Amino acid sequence: MPKGMRDYLVITVGYWGFTITDGAIRMLVVLYFHQIGYSPLEIAMLFLFYEFFGIVTNLTGGWLGARFGLNKTMHLGMALQVFALAMLTVPDSWLSVAYVMLAQALSGIAKDLNKMSAKASVKLMLPKKGEVAADQKQLFKWVAVLTGSKNSLKGAGFFIGAALLAWIDFRGALTVLASGLFIVFVFTWIMLPREIGKTEYKPKFKQVFSKTREINWLSAARFFLFGARDIWFVVALPVFLGATLNWHHTQIGAFLALWVIGYGIVQALAPRLLRQSHAQRGPDGSTSRFWVFTLALFPLGIALALEQGMAPGMVLVIGLALFGIVFAINSAIHSYLILAYSDDDKVSMNVGFYYMANAGGRLAGTVLSGAIFQLYGLVGCLWISTLFVLLAGAFSLALPKFQSATA
């Protein structure tokens, strides 16, 4: 096996292991703190530092990866996640809002260090074929596989978190997750070279702010795309399923897990789904525009159906399944475009900048998810989600076609 491909597989295994814990800890926190009496807004606030420090981490993580190597930033993320999981195993009397927010802050830093490192490594590890079109098709394929498989396993993490909570309680679940991730940490530390992504020149910190037009527009679109999802997904949906539809923890975890697993599968298959329209090269700005405006139809349709009094269980299961399919294609296109728009020596910094916008959207979506649900219910969250999707489409209007971006 070529060395670059072997390293790609090791990175993928590490990313998978981390992702399971990331999905599980999110589900554990939402379900456990709802169980002990926290309001939807209070639960949302527990994730405030998780998303805020994700913004800071993405802003600085790409710069750190370029200076010191992506291997180091990835393993720092794993170590912080193990520590964050261990922090939450303390007695209930210690679990104040401030304490949990601190643990979630470390988890947010860990998640975005790991994600930035894995995504940026893809462009550097895959062997080049020498033809622009062939290289772009290969890049689209492998970044879709990495991102799609990650999201499927994050869905599995949702189910694992809910199942462990029901099986061995909150603290036992955290112990199992921390132990498993530590084993993955040791494996990838041994297997990976030490200098992945480290550039020959030392970029200055002020260079983390992208000056490339297409990356700025893509990052703005990403902010609203992920904000649109998290407005209903983070707090509103699981609390609605439990409080209004009387679903059990395991049912909620299974439903969200299946949604994210399906979303990840579609994301991994995006190059095949778009093969007819992009047989010669990867997608471009016009592709992104088409799919993001198509996405707006689904939260709008779900909101209207719920307002008309249709059975909420059926509407949510069918509507969110369709939303997930189209959202996954949008996300796969974005994940490809950020790499396609980046030169090799700037890829980690550009990816960090782009995922800073992603984390910003998630932060906005998380806070709004708790606040709007508490004030206006799930339908209110879906209306704001529709607005955010339309804003993502508006920023996508400025994205160039591939040829322009390459030049």
Phi, psi and omega in degrees: 000132177303145185301319180299320180290322178298315179297321177301317181293321178294316176303317181297316179299316178298318179296320177299311181300316180296318185297322178301316179292326181294316177293320183293317183293326178296314180293321178300314183294313181299310185288318184292317183284334170293322180297324183267012168107009178287144176282164178305318180293320178297321177296318178300321181294334176299332181265002184301309180290329176305311182282322181298314181286342169296322177298310181298318183295316179294326179295320183262337186295320178297322177295317178296320179297320179292326182277322189242350179108139182289334177299318182292318181292325179295315182286330172298319177299316179298316181297319179295325180293319177301317180294319180296320177296317180295326181300327185276359180277003181288167179299158181304326183297339178274342190277063173287165178302316182297318181295315180293322177298323178294315178298320179290330175299314178297322178294322177295318176299315181299313183299315185282331171297317182291316182294313179301317182296315182293314183294315181294328181295331184302312183296329184276335188267329185289134179294140180276140178267349176096345178249133185303312183298315181294318179297319182290322177297318180294319179298314179300318182297310189281329176288328176293320179297313180298311184291318181295315180295324178299315182290326175298319180287333173295322174298317175299324177297322176303312182293317180300317179299314180294319181293318179296324178298318180286333188269306187236019177069176188299311185286324176297320178298316180297321179296316179299315181295316180297319180295316180296318181292326178297322177297317178297319178304312181297317181299309183289329177299320180287321191275334188266144172294157189275344191247022181299127175080354180286125184270158181289328177263161182255100182294147176279154184298326182296343180284354179292336179277113186296140174249009181271125188303311185293328178289322177297314180294318179297320179295321178296318178297321180297321179306309184282331178297312182280333171297321180298323179287312188286343177301324178254340191273322192289307184242313189302311186293307181298324178291320178298316180297322180281313187279324185264317182264357177060037175283147176283161179309314183294323178295317179297312180299320181294317180296311180295325178296313180297323178298312183288324177297313178298319177301317179293321178297315179297320180298317178294330181271359184307318178301324177287320180295329180261012187299321183295320182273346183225050183291333186265330182202180181287176180292169179224194184299323180294326176298314181299318181299314181301313187285328181287323177289329174297321181301325184299336182295333190278309175297327177297313181296320179295316180299315180295320180296318179293323178294331179278000176084016177293158183303116187296324180299312180295316181300315183291317182296312182287312184297317181286334174295316179293318176303316182298321180298310183288324177298320180298319178295317177302314183295320179296320179296315178299314182298327176287315186298323181296325177284321180295327181279354188252140170283156183302319186281354178239007189297317183293323180289321178293318178296320177298317179298316181296317179283345169296316177295321177302313180294325177297319177296320178294321177298311179299316180296321181295312180296316180294329180300313178289316185291312183291322178297319180293327183269318189233001177080185183295325180297319177299320178298321182290325176295317178292325176300317178300316178300317180296321178297318179296324176292323175299320177295321180298318178289333179290342179300335182272354182289134183280165168291164188301318183300320179293320181294320179297316179299000000 
